[in-house]
Amino acid sequence: MKLFFVLTCFLACAFAAHAQTSETSLPAPTPTPAPAPVKEETLQFSGDFRYRHQVETQGSKEQRTVERIQARFGVASQLQDNFLVKLRLMTGSAANSGNQTLGDSSAPGMPRRNFGLDQAYFDYQPLAGLNLYGGKMPQPFTFAGKNQLLLDRDISPEGGALKYSVSLMEELKYFVQGGSFLLREKYNTTGGKEQTDNLLNALQTGVQWKPEDWTVLVGVGSFAYIGLKNTPPGNLVTGSNGNGNTLDGSGNYASEYNIEEMFFELQKKVGAVDLTLFAEGVRNREATTLNRATSYGVLAAYKAWSFSLSQQEVEKDAVVGVFTDSDFGGGVTSSRGQVWTAGYKLTKKIAAQLTVFKNQTAIDTTPQKYDRANLDLMASF
């Protein structure tokens, strides 16, 4: 037993010595390098809210007073230096307005209000000065004085677009922009046949000249709607009666809309006042009469204050009524009149604005009065 114990101790000591010798003779392990830091994908959030007190009088009807809200919330991600993706939600379901009427008679009892997809698009810049867009996007157009003759500013076109600009010389820049947008996809499911979709194909081009403290913008455009003739307006916007456009005996559009555009804008700093003069004119080549529209006016900004005055006239078939300014004349063609605005920035993120419309509708037959005032409180983040 003693011999077994001695042998066991001897073997244990020998094994320990061998293990220690082997361990010290092995090369030290190479440290594993720390992984390269991965650039975190950043999300940029933005949004805005508007509370509106609206007073409206139309024709011989009594004055109507309503309270309305609009809210938008967006998120954007710069996936690469030249590739941006953005999503935005907005109250309402109409293409040309996000307003939600408080106490709406068609949805009383303080229910949940509609909130839908307003924008979902990519912005890819393969070359300097060139941007390609796809999805449901902001309007890629320039409208003098931010007028809304052709498109209400709340409309987010659906399709593909591009914007390109290049400096011709130090003070002169050339630009071209436009796209093809789907209004209604048409396919005969019964017969299994493809039909011509309703589209808007639009293109603008022009120059911007910046000598010293002046900025002059001059351009032309073409807005060609495809397949509107013999189509009911309700196929474009559910429940629409054309918003003033001429319809045939069956209630369909009586003509196509191929609209030519010319615009001009002059910006000049006069003392402490930023002054802008603008003018825009359009003509629908497919209509032989009542086919013109104009908008012109002046904008001024002084410190926290902003003001504007504009005159507008829209003949019956100059533009597509379901897409024109939803506020002016109540959102119909065959309208004319003035718009005044006065705004004040309470803080960097909060502003108030009063907009007054003194308009007439049905100007091609028996003009009717349309007066409206919007008092807005706006906050953004």
HUMO-V580423 format. One record per pair of residues at least 24 apart in sequence whose C-alpha atoms are under 10 Angstrom apart, sorted by the first residue. I is the first residue (numbers start at 0). J is the second residue. Records with the same first field share a line. If there is no record, write none. Layout:
I = J ; J
This chain:
39 = 78
40 = 76 ; 77 ; 78 ; 79
41 = 75 ; 76 ; 77 ; 78
42 = 74 ; 75 ; 76 ; 77 ; 78 ; 84 ; 85
43 = 73 ; 74 ; 75 ; 76 ; 77 ; 85
44 = 72 ; 73 ; 74 ; 75 ; 76 ; 85 ; 86 ; 87 ; 380
45 = 71 ; 72 ; 73 ; 74 ; 75 ; 87 ; 379 ; 380
46 = 70 ; 71 ; 72 ; 73 ; 74 ; 87 ; 88 ; 89 ; 378 ; 379 ; 380
47 = 71 ; 72 ; 73 ; 89 ; 348 ; 349 ; 377 ; 378 ; 379 ; 380
48 = 72 ; 89 ; 90 ; 349 ; 376 ; 377 ; 378 ; 379 ; 380
49 = 97 ; 98 ; 349 ; 350 ; 351 ; 375 ; 376 ; 377 ; 378 ; 379
50 = 98 ; 99 ; 351 ; 373 ; 374 ; 375 ; 376 ; 377 ; 378
51 = 98 ; 99 ; 100 ; 351 ; 352 ; 353 ; 372 ; 373 ; 374 ; 375 ; 376 ; 377
52 = 353 ; 372 ; 373 ; 374 ; 375 ; 376
53 = 353 ; 354 ; 355 ; 371 ; 372 ; 373 ; 374 ; 375
54 = 355 ; 370 ; 371 ; 372 ; 373 ; 374
55 = 329 ; 355 ; 356 ; 369 ; 370 ; 371 ; 372 ; 373
56 = 368 ; 369 ; 370 ; 371 ; 372
57 = 328 ; 329 ; 358 ; 359 ; 360 ; 367 ; 368 ; 369 ; 370 ; 371
58 = 359 ; 360 ; 366 ; 367 ; 368 ; 369 ; 370
59 = 367 ; 368 ; 369
60 = 368 ; 369
62 = 370 ; 371
63 = 371
64 = 371 ; 372
65 = 100 ; 101 ; 102 ; 103 ; 373
66 = 98 ; 99 ; 100 ; 101 ; 102 ; 103 ; 373 ; 374
67 = 97 ; 98 ; 99 ; 100 ; 101 ; 102 ; 103 ; 373 ; 375
68 = 97 ; 98 ; 99 ; 100 ; 101 ; 375 ; 376 ; 377
69 = 96 ; 97 ; 98 ; 99 ; 100 ; 114 ; 377
70 = 97 ; 98 ; 99 ; 114 ; 377 ; 378 ; 379
71 = 97 ; 114 ; 115 ; 116 ; 117 ; 379
72 = 114 ; 116 ; 117 ; 379 ; 380
73 = 116 ; 117 ; 118 ; 119
74 = 119
75 = 119 ; 120 ; 121
76 = 121
77 = 121 ; 122
79 = 123
80 = 123 ; 124
81 = 122 ; 123 ; 124 ; 125 ; 126 ; 127 ; 130
82 = 121 ; 122 ; 123 ; 124 ; 125 ; 130 ; 131
83 = 120 ; 121 ; 122 ; 123 ; 124 ; 132
84 = 119 ; 120 ; 121 ; 122 ; 123 ; 132 ; 133 ; 134
85 = 118 ; 119 ; 120 ; 121 ; 122 ; 134 ; 135 ; 136
86 = 116 ; 117 ; 118 ; 119 ; 120 ; 121 ; 135 ; 136
87 = 115 ; 116 ; 117 ; 118 ; 119 ; 120 ; 135 ; 136
88 = 114 ; 115 ; 116 ; 117 ; 118 ; 119
89 = 113 ; 114 ; 115 ; 116 ; 117 ; 118 ; 153
90 = 114 ; 115 ; 116 ; 117
91 = 115 ; 116 ; 117
92 = 116 ; 117
93 = 117 ; 153 ; 154 ; 236 ; 237
94 = 151 ; 152 ; 153 ; 154 ; 155 ; 156 ; 236 ; 321 ; 322
95 = 150 ; 151 ; 152 ; 153 ; 154 ; 155 ; 321 ; 322 ; 323 ; 324 ; 325 ; 326 ; 330
96 = 151 ; 152 ; 153 ; 154 ; 324 ; 325 ; 326
97 = 153 ; 154
116 = 155
117 = 153 ; 154 ; 155 ; 156
118 = 154 ; 155 ; 156 ; 157
119 = 155 ; 157
120 = 157 ; 158 ; 159
121 = 159
122 = 160 ; 161
123 = 161
124 = 161 ; 162 ; 163
126 = 163
127 = 163 ; 164 ; 165
128 = 162 ; 163 ; 164 ; 165 ; 166 ; 174
129 = 161 ; 162 ; 163 ; 164 ; 165 ; 174 ; 175 ; 176
130 = 160 ; 161 ; 162 ; 163 ; 164 ; 176
131 = 159 ; 160 ; 161 ; 162 ; 163 ; 176 ; 178
132 = 158 ; 159 ; 160 ; 161 ; 162 ; 178
133 = 157 ; 158 ; 159 ; 160 ; 161 ; 178 ; 180
134 = 158 ; 159 ; 160 ; 180
135 = 159 ; 180
136 = 160
138 = 177 ; 178
139 = 176 ; 177 ; 178 ; 201 ; 202 ; 203
140 = 175 ; 176 ; 177 ; 178 ; 201 ; 202 ; 203 ; 204 ; 220
141 = 176 ; 177 ; 203 ; 204 ; 205 ; 216 ; 218 ; 219 ; 220 ; 262
142 = 203 ; 218 ; 260 ; 261 ; 262 ; 263 ; 264 ; 277 ; 278 ; 279
143 = 216 ; 217 ; 218 ; 261 ; 262 ; 263 ; 264 ; 265 ; 275 ; 276 ; 277 ; 278 ; 279 ; 280 ; 294 ; 295 ; 296
144 = 262 ; 263 ; 264 ; 265 ; 275 ; 276 ; 277 ; 278 ; 279 ; 294 ; 295 ; 296 ; 297 ; 298 ; 307 ; 309
145 = 277
146 = 277 ; 278 ; 279 ; 293 ; 294 ; 295 ; 296 ; 309 ; 311 ; 323 ; 324
147 = 294 ; 322 ; 323 ; 324 ; 325 ; 326 ; 327
148 = 279 ; 280 ; 281 ; 292 ; 293 ; 294 ; 311 ; 312 ; 313 ; 317 ; 318 ; 319 ; 320 ; 322 ; 323 ; 324 ; 325 ; 327 ; 332
149 = 222 ; 258 ; 260 ; 281 ; 292 ; 317 ; 318 ; 319 ; 320 ; 321 ; 322 ; 323 ; 324
150 = 318 ; 319 ; 320 ; 321 ; 322 ; 323 ; 324 ; 325
151 = 321 ; 322 ; 323 ; 324 ; 325 ; 326 ; 327 ; 330
152 = 322 ; 323 ; 324 ; 325
153 = 322 ; 324 ; 325
154 = 322 ; 323 ; 324
155 = 180
156 = 180 ; 181 ; 182 ; 199
157 = 181 ; 182 ; 198 ; 199
158 = 182 ; 198 ; 199
160 = 200 ; 201 ; 202
161 = 202
162 = 202 ; 203 ; 204
163 = 204
164 = 204 ; 205 ; 206 ; 207
165 = 206
166 = 206 ; 207 ; 208
167 = 206
168 = 208
169 = 208 ; 209 ; 210
170 = 207 ; 208 ; 209 ; 210 ; 211 ; 214
171 = 206 ; 207 ; 208 ; 209 ; 210 ; 214 ; 215
172 = 205 ; 206 ; 207 ; 208 ; 209 ; 216
173 = 204 ; 205 ; 206 ; 207 ; 208 ; 216 ; 218
174 = 203 ; 204 ; 205 ; 206 ; 207 ; 218
175 = 202 ; 203 ; 204 ; 205 ; 206 ; 218 ; 219 ; 220
176 = 201 ; 202 ; 203 ; 204 ; 205 ; 220
177 = 201 ; 202 ; 203 ; 204 ; 220 ; 221 ; 222
178 = 202 ; 203 ; 222
179 = 222 ; 223 ; 224
180 = 224
181 = 224 ; 225
182 = 224 ; 225 ; 234 ; 235 ; 236
183 = 226 ; 234 ; 235 ; 236
195 = 225 ; 226
196 = 225 ; 226 ; 227
197 = 224 ; 225 ; 226 ; 227 ; 230 ; 234 ; 235
198 = 223 ; 224 ; 225 ; 226 ; 227
199 = 223 ; 224 ; 225 ; 226 ; 256 ; 257
200 = 224 ; 225 ; 257
201 = 257 ; 258 ; 259
202 = 260
203 = 259 ; 260 ; 261
204 = 261
205 = 261 ; 262 ; 263
207 = 264 ; 265
208 = 265
209 = 266
211 = 267
212 = 266 ; 267 ; 268 ; 269
213 = 265 ; 266 ; 267 ; 268
214 = 264 ; 265 ; 266 ; 267 ; 268 ; 275
215 = 263 ; 264 ; 265 ; 266 ; 267 ; 275 ; 276 ; 277
216 = 262 ; 263 ; 264 ; 265 ; 266 ; 277
217 = 261 ; 262 ; 263 ; 264 ; 265 ; 278 ; 279
218 = 260 ; 261 ; 262 ; 263 ; 264 ; 279
219 = 259 ; 260 ; 261 ; 262 ; 263 ; 279 ; 280 ; 281
220 = 258 ; 259 ; 260 ; 261 ; 262 ; 281
221 = 257 ; 258 ; 259 ; 260 ; 261 ; 281 ; 282 ; 283
222 = 256 ; 257 ; 258 ; 259 ; 260 ; 281 ; 283 ; 318
223 = 255 ; 256 ; 257 ; 258 ; 259 ; 283 ; 284 ; 285
224 = 255 ; 256 ; 257 ; 258 ; 319
225 = 255 ; 256 ; 257
226 = 252 ; 254 ; 255 ; 256
227 = 251 ; 252 ; 253 ; 254 ; 255 ; 256 ; 319
228 = 252 ; 253 ; 254 ; 255 ; 256
229 = 253 ; 254 ; 255
230 = 254 ; 255
232 = 319 ; 320 ; 321
233 = 321
235 = 321 ; 322
236 = 321 ; 322
239 = 320 ; 321
240 = 320 ; 321
241 = 319 ; 320 ; 321 ; 322 ; 331 ; 332
242 = 315 ; 319 ; 320 ; 321 ; 322 ; 323 ; 325 ; 329 ; 330 ; 331 ; 332 ; 333
243 = 314 ; 315 ; 316 ; 318 ; 319 ; 320 ; 321 ; 330 ; 331 ; 332 ; 333 ; 334 ; 360 ; 361
244 = 289 ; 314 ; 315 ; 316 ; 317 ; 318 ; 319 ; 320 ; 321 ; 331 ; 332 ; 333
245 = 286 ; 289 ; 315 ; 316 ; 320 ; 332
246 = 316
252 = 316 ; 319
253 = 285 ; 286 ; 316
254 = 283 ; 284 ; 285 ; 286 ; 287 ; 316
255 = 283 ; 284 ; 285 ; 286 ; 316 ; 319
256 = 282 ; 283 ; 284 ; 285 ; 286 ; 290 ; 316 ; 317 ; 318 ; 319
257 = 282 ; 283 ; 284 ; 285 ; 286 ; 317 ; 318 ; 319
258 = 282 ; 283 ; 284 ; 285 ; 286 ; 290 ; 291 ; 317 ; 318 ; 319
259 = 283 ; 284 ; 291 ; 317
260 = 292 ; 293
261 = 293
262 = 293 ; 294 ; 295
263 = 295
264 = 295 ; 296 ; 297
265 = 297
266 = 297 ; 298 ; 299
267 = 299
268 = 299 ; 300
269 = 299
270 = 301
271 = 300 ; 301 ; 302
272 = 299 ; 300 ; 301 ; 302 ; 304 ; 305
273 = 298 ; 299 ; 300 ; 301 ; 302 ; 305
274 = 298 ; 299 ; 300 ; 301 ; 306 ; 307
275 = 299 ; 300 ; 307
276 = 307 ; 309
277 = 309
278 = 309 ; 310 ; 311
279 = 311
280 = 311 ; 312 ; 313 ; 317
281 = 313 ; 317 ; 318
282 = 314 ; 316 ; 317 ; 318
283 = 314 ; 316 ; 317 ; 318 ; 319
284 = 316 ; 317
285 = 316 ; 317
286 = 315 ; 316 ; 317
287 = 316
288 = 314 ; 315 ; 316 ; 317
289 = 313 ; 314 ; 315 ; 316 ; 317 ; 333 ; 363
290 = 314 ; 315 ; 316 ; 317 ; 318 ; 333
291 = 315 ; 316 ; 317 ; 318
292 = 316 ; 317 ; 318 ; 332 ; 333 ; 334 ; 335
293 = 317 ; 335
294 = 335 ; 336 ; 337
295 = 337
296 = 337 ; 338 ; 339
298 = 339 ; 340 ; 341
299 = 341
300 = 341 ; 342 ; 343
301 = 343
302 = 343 ; 344
303 = 342 ; 343 ; 344 ; 345 ; 346 ; 347 ; 350
304 = 341 ; 342 ; 343 ; 344 ; 345 ; 350 ; 351 ; 352
305 = 340 ; 341 ; 342 ; 343 ; 344 ; 352
306 = 339 ; 340 ; 341 ; 342 ; 343 ; 352 ; 353 ; 354
307 = 338 ; 339 ; 340 ; 341 ; 342 ; 354
308 = 337 ; 338 ; 339 ; 340 ; 341 ; 354 ; 355
309 = 336 ; 337 ; 338 ; 339 ; 340 ; 356
310 = 335 ; 336 ; 337 ; 338 ; 339 ; 357 ; 358
311 = 335 ; 336 ; 337 ; 338 ; 358
312 = 336 ; 337 ; 358 ; 359 ; 360 ; 362
313 = 360 ; 362
314 = 360 ; 361 ; 362 ; 363
315 = 360 ; 361 ; 362 ; 363
326 = 356 ; 371 ; 372 ; 373
327 = 355 ; 356 ; 357 ; 358 ; 359 ; 360 ; 369 ; 370 ; 371
328 = 356 ; 357 ; 358 ; 359 ; 360 ; 361 ; 367 ; 368 ; 369 ; 370 ; 371
329 = 356 ; 358 ; 359 ; 360 ; 369 ; 370 ; 371
330 = 360
331 = 360 ; 361
332 = 360 ; 361 ; 362 ; 363
333 = 359 ; 360 ; 361 ; 362 ; 363 ; 364 ; 366
334 = 358 ; 359 ; 360 ; 361 ; 362 ; 363 ; 366 ; 367 ; 368 ; 369
335 = 359 ; 360 ; 361 ; 362 ; 366 ; 369
336 = 360 ; 368 ; 369 ; 370
337 = 370
338 = 371 ; 372
339 = 372
340 = 372 ; 373 ; 374
341 = 374
342 = 374 ; 375 ; 376
343 = 376
344 = 376 ; 377
345 = 376 ; 377 ; 378
346 = 378
347 = 378 ; 379 ; 380
348 = 377 ; 378 ; 379 ; 380
349 = 376 ; 377 ; 378 ; 379 ; 380
350 = 375 ; 376 ; 377 ; 378 ; 379
351 = 375 ; 376 ; 377 ; 378
352 = 376 ; 377
